[in-house]
Each structure stands twice: as structure tokens, then as C-alpha cells.
Amino acid sequence: MNDIIAYFSTIPSSHRSLILIGGITIFWLIENAFPLFQMQYKKWHHAGINIFFTVTTIIVNFILAFILIKTAAWTTENHFGILQWLPKMPLWLNAIIGLLLLDLIGAYLAHLVQHKVKFLWRFHLIHHTDTWIDTTTANRHHPGESVIRFVFTTLGVLIVGSPMWMVFLYQSLSVITSQFNHANISLPNKLDVFISYFIVSPNMHKVHHHYMLPYTDSNYGNIFSVWDRLFSTFTTLPKDQIIYGVDTHPEPEEHNKLRNLLQIPFQKSRSAKNS
């Protein structure tokens, strides 16, 4: 455990980039070999759009990183936050509790709020417009949403009172898990169900990308699936019934053109169908 703390306390930016790029590469190869859906689309064009949003996400987080670092340092120096108020316990248990709480506040809650607040949904909508979900979709976030997510992450760090090494560990796990559950990979149903009792599995998350309500407003989990089950937002749908995208933006010129995707948050909002 001490080795993990030491590594993530000083993890180089190059290593964090390697985790991101390595994950995309590995899952890209796997989904080509064992695809869930045989999708007919321009894979490189699609990847180009999503990688653009990946780069903007990296830039936003890099520019604002000092706020996150200062927040984590302040919580530990001033003994503020849930982890700081808990009684002394084994380090591994403290880390598990911290990761769970960061996932609850900084990811699950943030995701749910983005679906419920119309202004925030305008930005998150870009993620849902993708009609060809694969591993590159994991970081398909409008720059505005990247800022919104950063605010929730910082709030999570403040409330949880997590040190920076734990934040880096959580973000690394989040990157890999998100690439995994967005990947267009086919797992045996029993294996996928088993995995979904612990972490968000591919089939579980694909339901969230079904194009119509109420499925879009379900399965908000990021890493751990416990929150959807605990707060009754867990839903299932046979994978052969899943249709990707969102019913408010069904046309290719709306969901497959970079310029329009950047403009969507500032366009007139559209009402989703409820079934």
C-alpha cells in the first residue's frame, strides 16, 4: 500500500498520459477482435471527433489542476473532510472508503445532476449524441462539461478530504474503467452480469446510452455499480434492443459534425420523448 501511495503521490504526467493512450489502444484492439455490435461507420472519422474532445478535456484539466492540488493539500493540512474525521483504520480500508466516496460525489452525483439540470444537460448531451459507442466515446465531453466535471471533482475532494495521491489513483482507475465500459466489446452475459455487481460493466453502461428515456436516465455509475443499485437508478435492457444516440438529435449532421457538437449547448433546447 505504501508503494502505491508513493507512486501516485509523484506520478509523472507522462505516466498518466500512457494510461490514457494505452487504455484506448488496448480496448480499441479488443473491440475490433470481439465486437458487441458490427457497426458500419467511419471508425477513424468517429475517433477523430472523440479524440478532439479527449484533448480538450486534458487541456481543461491541466489548466485547472492547480485548484485540485491546492484543495487536496488544504483538506489534509486542515484535517477537513470525511476521511480526516474518521477514526484511525488500516490504510487500505481508508483508501477503499475514499475511492468509493470520490466515486459517489465526484462522479455518480455529478452525472445524475447533469441529467436533471437542463443547463448542465445541454453540455452533457454531446456525450449522448454518439450513435457508435466505442472506447473513444469515454472522453467525448464538451469543453464546457469538462469544466463542470472538474467543479464536481473538486467538490468531491473537499467533502471527502482526500489526499492528492488518492485523487490521482481514482482518476487513473476512472480512465480505464470508462474506456472498458464504453468499449464495443462482447462479453458472455453471465460474466458481464457478475462484473456489474462490483463495477460498471459494458452491457450495464450501454443501457445508459440507449437513445430514449427512461433508459438514458439510468445507470449513472462511473467505476462502482453499487450506487445505481443503492439509489434505485439501475436498469437493464437486452443488448439486442439497445439503440445508441439521443432522440433529440437523430440526424448525422447533428451528432457527427464537430462544429455542430460544439454549438449544441448554445442552440435551442429540444424536449426528449418519454418512451
KOLTI-884564 format. One record per atom (N, C-alpha, C): residue in three letters; x negated, z negated, y. Coordinates in steps of 0.2 Angstrom, whole numbers, plus 5000, padded with zeros to 4 digits. Last residue first. Layout:
ALAXZY...
***
This chain:
SER520251205038SER520351205031SER519951265028ASN520351205052ASN520351145049ASN520351145041LYS519251305063LYS519851295059LYS519751235054ALA518651255079ALA518551265072ALA519151265068SER518651325095SER518851275090SER518851295083ARG517151355105ARG517751385101ARG517951325096SER516551355122SER516651325115SER517251355112LYS515651475131LYS516251435130LYS516351415123GLN513851435131GLN514451485130GLN515051445130PHE512851355129PHE513051365136PHE513651415136PRO512451355116PRO512651295119PRO512951295126ILE512051495114ILE512651465111ILE512851405115GLN510851545118GLN511351545123GLN511951505121LEU510051555106LEU509851515112LEU510351495117LEU510851645099LEU510751575097LEU510551535102ASN510551765107ASN511251735107ASN511251655104ARG509251785104ARG509451775111ARG510151745111LEU509251805090LEU508851745093LEU509151735100LYS510551835080LYS510151865085LYS509851805089ASN511351795070ASN510751825068ASN510351855073HIS512651755075HIS512251705071HIS511551735069GLU513151855082GLU513251795085GLU512751745081GLU512951975075GLU512651975082GLU512751905085PRO513751945063PRO512951945063PRO512651945070GLU515151825066GLU514851895066GLU514051895066PRO515651695065PRO515551735059PRO515151805059HIS515751565072HIS515351615074HIS515151655068THR516751475067THR516751495074THR516351555076ASP516451445054ASP516951495055ASP517051515063VAL514751455049VAL515251415053VAL515751465055GLY513751465034GLY513951485041GLY514451435044TYR514151505016TYR513751475022TYR513951495029ILE515151445005ILE515051505009ILE514751475015ILE515451384988ILE515151374995ILE514951444998GLN515851404976GLN516351404981GLN516051404988ASP514851374967ASP515051444967ASP515651454973LYS514651244968LYS514251284972LYS514451354972PRO516051144971PRO515751184966PRO515251234970LEU515851004981LEU516151064981LEU515751104976THR516050834987THR515750884983THR516150944983THR515550715000THR516050764997THR515650804992PHE515350565009PHE515150605003PHE515650655000THR515750475018THR515650545020THR515350585015SER515850335016SER516350375013SER516350445017PHE514750255018PHE515250265023PHE515750315022LEU514050255005LEU514250195008LEU514850205013ARG513850395003ARG514250354999ARG514450295001ASP512950415014ASP513650455013ASP514050425009TRP511950325011TRP512350315017TRP512950355017VAL511250365000VAL511650305000VAL512150305006SER510350465000SER511050485000SER511550425000PHE508950485011PHE509350445006PHE510050465006ILE508650595021ILE508250585015ILE508750545009ASN510050625027ASN509350665028ASN508950655022GLY511850645026GLY511150615024GLY510550665025TYR513050695028TYR512650695033TYR511950675032ASN514250745020ASN513550745018ASN513050745023SER515350825032SER515250785026SER514450785025ASP515950925040ASP515950865042ASP515850815036THR516051045032THR515551035037THR515450965039TYR517251015025TYR516551005021TYR515951005026PRO518551025029PRO518150965031PRO517450965029LEU517851165039LEU518051095039LEU518451085033MET516751295033MET517451275036MET517451195035TYR515651345027TYR515751365033TYR516451335037HIS514451225021HIS515051265019HIS515351285026HIS513451135023HIS513351205026HIS513951255024HIS513751035015HIS513751025022HIS513751085026VAL513451085002VAL514151075004VAL514251065011LYS512051075002LYS512351145003LYS513051135005HIS511750944999HIS511750965006HIS512051035007MET512050944985MET512450904990MET512350924997ASN511151044980ASN511851054980ASN512251004985PRO509850974983PRO510051034986PRO510851054986SER510150794987SER509950844983SER510150914986VAL509550654995VAL509950714996VAL509750774992ILE509250524983ILE509050564989ILE509550624989PHE510050464973PHE509550424976PHE509350464983TYR511050534968TYR511150464968TYR510650424972SER510550664967SER510950644973SER511150574973ILE509950664955ILE509450664961ILE509950634966PHE511050684947PHE510650624946PHE510250614952VAL511450814951VAL511950754952VAL511550694951ASP510350894947ASP510550884954ASP510950824955LEU510450874933LEU509850854937LEU510050844944LYS511650934930LYS511550864929LYS510950834932ASN511451064934ASN511951024938ASN511850954937PRO509751124937PRO510351104932PRO510751054935LEU509551214953LEU509351154948LEU509951144943SER508951334962SER509451324957SER509151264952ILE508651354979ILE508451344973ILE509051324968ASN508451374994ASN508951414989ASN508651414982ALA508251225002ALA507951274999ALA508451314994HIS508651105008HIS508951175011HIS508751235007ASN508051005001ASN508751015000ASN509051075004PHE506651035004PHE506851034997PHE507651044997GLN506651015018GLN506451085015GLN506651095008SER506950885018SER507350935021SER507251005019THR505850825011THR506550815009THR507050875011ILE504750855020ILE504850885013ILE505550875010VAL505150785032VAL505050865032VAL505050885025SER505350655028SER505950695030SER505750765030LEU504050615025LEU504550625019LEU505150665021SER503550625038SER503250665033SER503750675027GLN504350525044GLN504350595046GLN504050645041TYR503850415037TYR504550435037TYR504650505039LEU502550405041LEU502750415034LEU503450435034PHE502650395055PHE502350455053PHE502550465045VAL503350265055VAL503650325058VAL503350385055MET502350185050MET502950195046MET503350255049TRP501350195059TRP501250215053TRP501850235049MET502050125070MET501950195070MET501750225064PRO503250005065PRO502550025067PRO502450095067SER504949975070SER504450005065SER503750015068GLY506149925075GLY505549885076GLY504949905071VAL507449965074VAL507149945068VAL506449905069ILE507649995088ILE508049955084ILE507749925078LEU506550085090LEU506650025094LEU507049975091VAL506750185081VAL506150155081VAL506150085084GLY508050235085GLY507950205079GLY507250165078LEU507650285098LEU508150235097LEU508050195091THR506850395093THR506550335097THR506950275097THR507850465087THR507250445083THR506950385087PHE508650505097PHE508950455092PHE508350425088VAL507750585105VAL508050525108VAL508350475102PHE507550685096PHE506950645097PHE507250575101ARG508750745095ARG508550715089ARG507950665091ILE508750795108ILE509250755106ILE509050715100VAL507750885107VAL507650835112VAL508150775110SER508250975098SER507550935096SER507550875101GLU509351025104GLU509450975099GLU508750945097GLY508651115113GLY509051055116GLY509151005110PRO508051205104PRO507651155108PRO507951095111HIS509051205089HIS508951225096HIS508451175099HIS508251215073HIS508651175078HIS508451205085ARG507851245058ARG508251285063ARG508651245068ASN507151175048ASN506951165055ASN507351215060ALA507851225037ALA507751155038ALA507551135045THR507751355034THR508351335038THR508251265040THR506751385025THR506651395033THR507151365037THR507451375013THR506951325015THR506751325023ASP509051445017ASP508451435013ASP508051385016ILE510651515019ILE510251445019ILE509651455014TRP511251615028TRP510751625022TRP510351565022THR511951595040THR512351615034THR511851625028ASP511851475052ASP511451515047ASP511851535041THR512551395060THR512651465060THR512351505055HIS512051265060HIS512551285055HIS512751355055HIS511051265070HIS510851245063HIS511351275058ILE511951285081ILE511451335079ILE511151325072LEU512651155083LEU512951215080LEU512451275077HIS511951075090HIS511851065083HIS512151125079PHE512451105103PHE511651115101PHE511551115094ARG513751075102ARG513551135105ARG512851155103TRP513750935098TRP513850985093TRP513651055096LEU513550875111LEU513050875106LEU513150925100PHE514850895116PHE514250925119PHE513650925115LYS515750835106LYS515750905107LYS515150935111VAL515350725094VAL515250735101VAL515250805103LYS515250745080LYS515850715083LYS515850725090HIS514050795076HIS514650825074HIS515250805077GLN513150695081GLN513150765084GLN513750815082VAL513450585074VAL513650585081VAL513650665084LEU512850625062LEU513550615062LEU513850615069HIS511550625065HIS511850685063HIS512550675063ALA511250495069ALA511150545074ALA511550605072LEU511550425057LEU511950415063LEU511850475068TYR510450485049TYR511150495047TYR511650485053ALA509250465058ALA509450525055ALA510250535054GLY509050345064GLY508750395067GLY508950465064ILE509850255056ILE509950255063ILE509650325066LEU509450285042LEU510150265044LEU510250285052ASP508050295042ASP508550355040ASP509250345042LEU507750175047LEU507550235051LEU507950295049LEU508150105035LEU508450095042LEU508350145047LEU507350145025LEU508050155025LEU508350145031LEU506050115030LEU506250185029LEU506950195029GLY506149975030GLY506050005036GLY506250085036ILE506349945017ILE506849925021ILE506849965028ILE505049995012ILE505650025010ILE506250005014ALA504249905019ALA504149975020ALA504850005018ASN504549775014ASN504649785021ASN504649865023LEU504149805001LEU504849795002LEU504949805009TRP502749815003TRP503049875000TRP503849865001LEU502349685007LEU502349745012LEU502749805009PRO503449545004PRO502949595002PRO502949655006MET503949455019MET504049485012MET503449525010LYS504549345031LYS503949375028LYS504149395021PRO506149385038PRO505649335035PRO505049375032LEU506449495052LEU506549475045LEU505949425043TRP506049535064TRP506449475064TRP506549455057GLN505449655063GLN505049605066GLN505349535065LEU506449735058LEU505849725054LEU505449665057ILE507249745070ILE507449715064ILE506949695059GLY506449705086GLY506749745081GLY506849715074PHE504949645092PHE505649665094PHE505849715088HIS503649595095HIS504049565090HIS504749585091ASN502849655104ASN503349605107ASN503749575102GLU502049735097GLU501749695101GLU502249635104THR503049815090THR502649775086THR502249715091THR503649875101THR504049835096THR503649795092TRP502649945107TRP502949895111TRP503349845106ALA502250045098ALA501749995100ALA502149935103ALA503450125098ALA503250085092ALA502750035093THR503450165111THR503950125109THR503750085103LYS502250245112LYS502250185116LYS502850135113ILE502550345102ILE502050305101ILE502050235105LEU503650405109LEU503750375102LEU503250325101ILE503050445120ILE503550405121ILE503650365114PHE502150545115PHE501850485119PHE502450425119ALA502950655111ALA502650605106ALA502350535109LEU503350755119LEU503750685120LEU503450635115ILE502650865115ILE502650845122ILE502850775123PHE502850865101PHE502250855103PHE502250835111ASN504250895101ASN504050835098ASN503350815100VAL504251025107VAL504650965110VAL504350905107ILE503451095097ILE503151085104ILE503551025108ILE504151085086ILE503551055086ILE503251045093THR505251155090THR505351085088THR504751055088THR504751285091THR504951245097THR505051175096VAL504451305078VAL503851305083VAL504151265089THR505651315073THR505251265070THR504651255075PHE506151425079PHE506451365081PHE506051305078PHE505351525073PHE505351515080PHE505651445082ILE505751515060ILE505151485062ILE505051475069ASN507051575061ASN506951495059ASN506351475061ILE506651705064ILE507151665069ILE507051595067GLY505851735053GLY505551735059GLY505951695064ALA506751725042ALA506251675043ALA505951675050HIS507451845045HIS507851775045HIS507351725046HIS506451935043HIS506851935049HIS507151865050TRP506251915029TRP505651895034TRP505951895042LYS507451945023LYS507151875022LYS506651865028LYS508852015026LYS508152025028LYS507751965029TYR509851995011TYR509651985018TYR508952005020GLN510751944999GLN510552005001GLN510452005009MET510451814987MET510651834994MET510351894996GLN510851744974GLN510551804975GLN510751834982PHE510751564975PHE511151624976PHE510651684977LEU509651494969LEU510351474968LEU510751534969PRO508151564962PRO508651564967PRO509351534965PHE506751554957PHE507351524954PHE507851514959ALA505851624964ALA505751624957ALA506451604954ASN506151594977ASN506051664975ASN506051674968GLU506051454977GLU506751484978GLU506751564977ILE504651444976ILE505151424970ILE505751454971LEU504151494988LEU503951524981LEU504451504976TRP504751404997TRP504851474998TRP504751514991PHE504151284993PHE504851294992PHE505051374992ILE502851314997ILE502951294990ILE503751314989THR502951345011THR502651395006THR502851374999ILE503551225016ILE503851285017ILE503651335012GLY502451135013GLY503151125010GLY503551195010GLY501451185021GLY501351185013GLY502051175010ILE501851165034ILE501751235031ILE501751235024LEU502051025034LEU502551065036LEU502451135033ILE500750975029ILE501350955026ILE501951005027LEU499951035039LEU499851055032LEU500451035028SER500350955050SER500451025050SER500451055043ARG499750835046ARG500550845047ARG500750915047HIS498450875047HIS498750855040HIS499550855041SER498250895060SER498150955055SER498450935049SER498350775066SER498950825067SER498850885062PRO497950645054PRO497750695059PRO498350745060ILE498450475053ILE498550545050ILE498350595056THR498250345055THR497750385058THR497850455056SER499250285048SER499050255055SER498650305059PHE499250345036PHE499750365041PHE499650335047TYR498150275030TYR498150345031TYR498650365036ALA498450135030ALA497850165034ALA497850235035ILE499550135022ILE499650115029ILE499050145033ILE499050175010ILE499550215013ILE499650205021ASP498150065008ASP497850135009ASP498350185012ASN499049965006ASN498649965012ASN498350035013MET499650004994MET500050005000MET499650005006
***
